[in-house]
């Protein structure tokens, strides 16, 4: 079996976790992901993402067809169940994901690396918008945490939201510090300075090669 059919992805893990609860069809999986707010940690924005991932898991023999539901006027729905190989693979994936930091490639560091391509003034404007979005995310998370506490939901089922909140708080502090430096002129640039830097480091590289 080709290794690529068993490649790990957040959505594949989430689907295997759902099937570890009980057999179910794709529509129910998609609905549970949204109802449990797992769409914040797995990407199901594309309509067919769940179906495509299930097809890959099926070809890898990590899941199998359990039954077919026919309830007119609804379309026929395939019910899947987890295989023993799927359960073993899920546990292997989880051990790796918990123990080893992944090499992830989020967009924000790419945008930060591209700051010299825009003006400091525009950078301030855009980062101010990001700060606002981060604060709104934290407010939303705080409201949901309060509701979870009100209904007595155990912390075990809120760990991913707790982690997301901690990461968001850390990012907010960092971006606010960056904005302070930009506004105060401690961090700034213009075309002339960028050209001087490029010339200097170009010469340095030539010297090192020589």
C-alpha positions, 0 to 999 in steps of 0.5 A: 500500500502506498505510503501517500494513502496513509499521510496524516492530516488534521481532517483525517485525524478528526474523521477517524476520531469520529468513527472511533465513536461509532459508524456514521456517514459523511454528512453526519461527520460534517455536521458534528465537526461544526456543532462541536466547533472542530471546524476551527481546528480542521479545514472543511471550507471546501465542500468536498473535503470530507468526502475526498478525505474519506475516499483516501482513508477508504483506499488506505483501508483505515476505514471500511463501508459499514452500511448504506442508508436509504431514506427517501427523499434523501440521497443514499448515504454510505456509512463508514466504520473504523478498521483495526488498522485505522485505529492503530494508525490513529493512535500512531498519528496522535502519539506523533502529533502530541510528542513532536512539534510539526513543521507547519507553514502558516501565512503570517510569517510569510507576510512578515517576511514581505514587510519590506515590500510595503511602506511602514505606514501601510504595515501599521494600518494592516497590523492594526486590523489584525490586532482588532481581529485577534481581540474579537477572537479572544472575546468570542473565545471568552464568551464560549469559555464562560458558557462551557463553565456554566454548563459544567463542561469538563476541561478535557473537552476544551483543551484545543480552545484553551490552546488556541486562546493562549496562542492568540494572546501571545500573538496579540502581545507580539503584534502590539509590541511590533506596532509600538516599534513601528509607530515610534520609528524604532523599526522603519525602512524606505527604498534608499535604506533597503537598497543600501542593505541589499548592496552591503549584504551582496558585497558580503556574500561576494567576499565570503564566496571569494 
